[in-house]
C-alpha cells in the first residue's frame, strides 16, 4: 500500500511533468500532441509490447519522459534505448532525467543518420507523436523512416486520441503496412487508443 509520503512525491512529480509539458506546448504547440503528459497506464500498455531482452528500442517524441520511464521499467538496458525529441527544452530535461539514455534532437522523419543502431537495428519504436494532426506527407515520411530503422518483424507502437487508426488505411496500404488495435486506456486524459503498425508481409508469415 502506498504511503502518504509516496503519494505526495508522485503528485509532485506529476505536477512538475505537467508544468514542463505546458511550457513546451505554449512555446511550440504544433510540436506537442497534448497539454497533458501521457499517463502511466498508457505508458505501461505501450511498453508491454517490448521484449526487454530483444535489442534496441527507439522512442519518437520523448516529451517529459512519461513513456520513457515505462519503457525502462520493463528492464530494457539503458544503452538499448534512444529517444527522439525535437523540442530543445524537453530534450534538455530528458538528458537530465535519464542519464545514459541517448537523446536525439532531430526530426523523426530524418533520424536514421543519427541513430546508433542504424537501418534494421531496432525491435520496436514507441511513438508519442501526434500523427493524427500531421499531414499525410509527413505521416508517410515518419513511418517510412521508422520502418527503415526496424528489423524484419519489428513494429511501431503508436497512440492516438481517436478510436480510429491515426494514419489513413490508404496510406498504410501504400507503405505495405497494417494497423492492429492493441487497446484503449480510458484513464488517460484524454482517453487514448494504442495501435501496432507492422509490415503486412510480416503479419502474413505469423
N, C-alpha and C positions, 0 to 999 in steps of 0.2 A: 504494500500500500504506500502511495506517495505521501511524504511528509509535507507539512505546511511550508517548510523551507524549500523543498524541491519544487513544489508547485509555484512558489513565488519566483524562484530562479527561472523556471520555464516561462512564466508570464513575462518577466523582464526581457528574456531572450527573444520572445515573440514580438514584444513591443519594439525592441531595438531593430529587428529584421524589418518590421513594418515601416519604421521611420526611414531606414536606408532605401527600401523599395520605393516609398513615396517620393523621396528626394530625387531618385533616379527617374521616376515617372514624370515628375514636374519638369526636370531638365530636358529629357528626351522621351516624350510619351510614345512616339512611334516605335521605339526600340523595346518597350516594355509591355508585356501582354496584359497585365492587370495591375491595379494599385495595391493588391493584396498578395503576399508571397504564397506559394503552394503549401498546402497543409501536409503534415507528416503522414496522414492517411493516404493521400495521393502519392507522396514520395515512396511509401512502402510498397504500394501496388506496382509502381513503375520499376522500382529496384528489384522486386521479386522476379523479374524477367532475366536477371543477370546470373550467370554462373560465376561465383567468386573465384573459382579456380580456372576459369575459361579464357583468361587472357585480357587484353586491353579493352577498355571502355572509354567512349568519349561522350561528354555531355554538351549539348548545344543549349546555350542560354543559361549560364550559371546563376544569374541574379544574385540573391542574398545567400545562396548556398543551401536552401531548403532541400532540394533534390540531391545535391552533392553529399549532404550529411547522411541521407538514407542510402545512397549508393555505397559509401564507405562502411556503413553499418552492416552491410552484407558480409563483410570480411574481405572484400576486394582489396588487394595491396595498394597502398597509396601510389606507388610507382606505376601502376597499371591504369590510372585514371588521368585523363586530360579534360579540362573544362574550357569551353569556348564562351567568352563573354566580351562583347564589343564595347560595352559601356565602361569608360575609364574608371569612374568612381567605384562601380561594382566590382570590376576586375581587381582593383587595389584592395578592396575589402576581402575578396576571396583569397588573395595571396596571404593576407594576414590571418585569416581564419583557418586555412587548410595548408599548413606548411608541408612541402613535399609534393603537393599536387601541382601539376603543370597547368598554369592558367594562360590560355592563348587569346590575346586580344586581337581578334581577327573576325571578318565576316564568315559565317558558317558556310557560305557558298564557295569560299576560296581558302579553306583552312588546311587542305591537304599538304601544301608545301611546308607548313609549319609543324605538322604532326610528327610525333616521334615514331609512331607505328607504321606510317606510310600506307600506300594503297593495299587493301586487303588485309590490314593488320588488326582489325577490331572485331570483337564478337558482337558488340551491341552499341547503339547510340541512343542515349536517353535525351529526349528533346523537350525543352520547355519553351520553345519559340512559338510566337503567335501566328502559326501558319494560316489560320483561318482569316486573319486580317491582311495577309500578303497577296500580292498579285500572283497570277498563275505562272508568270515568267519567273518570279523569284522562288515560288514553291518548287518549280521544276529544277532550278539551279541548285537549291539546297538539297533536295532529295537526290539529285544526280551526284553531288559531291559526297553525300552520306554513303551512297552505295558504291562509290569508288573506294571509300575508306573501309567498308565492311568486307569481311571474308565471305565465301560461299556459306549460306545458311544463316548469315548474320541478319539482324533486324533493327529497325528504327522503332523505338517506343515513344509515342507522341501523345500528349494530352491536349484536349480541346474543351472549350466551354459550351460546345454544341453536342447533341446526341448523335449527330452525323459525323462521318469522317471529315477532317478539315481540308482534305485535298479532293477535288472532283474526281469521280470514277474515270472520266475520260483521260485525265492526266495520269492517273496511276496505271491505267492500261497502256498508255503510250510509253511509259517508262518500264513496262514489264513487271509491275508490282501489284500486290493485293493488300488490302487493309482488312485486319481482323480485330473485332471489338474484344477487349480484354475485360472491361468492367467500368462501372460508374461510381464515383465517390460523391455521395450526396452531402457528406460532412465537410467537403471543401467549400470555400466561399469565393466565387460561385461554384455550384456543383460542376464536376469535371468528368469527362469520359476519356478512357485511355484506349488507344488503338496501337496495334502492332503492324508495321509495314515490312513485308518480306518480298523477295523475288518470287514471282509466280512459279518459275521453274523449280525453286527450292521446295515450295509447298506441294507441288505435284509429285516430288520424289519422296515425300514423307510417307 
